[in-house]
Amino acid sequence: MTARAAAAATVGGLGAALIVGALARLAMRAIALLRGDPTNFSIFGTVGILITFALMTLALALSYAWWSRGRGIAFWALPGLAVFLAVLFITPLRQELAAPSELLLFAPVVLALGPVAAGLTTLAARGLPVAASRRGYQLLAVPAVLSLIALPLLLLVGALQTAGVIGVPAD
């Protein structure tokens, strides 16, 4: 993989995080309204959602940049589903979605996760100049590469919380 391809994964992954994270935030608002919970806006909650989705989409975008040969963008709905389910069931996010109807509201988010990351990575790869500085592309690739470390750590912490080794923070 070239530094340019990894840089395109960072651009595509961050763009996908904004799009899919916003969809997730809307789905969460709809769930709160359906439950009759009081709706309040929290900038920290929104940033947390965007960071979580950035970890997922950056990892998916870098995976797409690495293994995309011969696979269409729609294929990446499957890895997106796998990553989302892992994050959902292993981390404290599982406490937020209890009813099947609530999971259905997240279906568009889950199905968009991989394809949006893959599509935006493809667009970024086409838009990045070929003759640009290799060092610049290496620096731009850092967030995508770090997501491959941070996402498994997020899953490990979630697994330890599920096992009761680490406590789940209260609101």
Buried (B, 14 or more C-beta within 10 A) or exposed (E): EBBBBBBBBBBBBBBBBBBBBBBBBEBBEBBBEEEEEEEEEEEEEBEEBBBBBBBBBBBBBBBBBEEBEEEEBEBBBEBBBBBBEBBBBBBEBBEEBEEEEBBEBBEBBBBBBBBBBBBBBBBBBEEBEEEEEEEBBBEBBEBBBBBEEBBEEBBEBBBEBBEEEEEEEEE
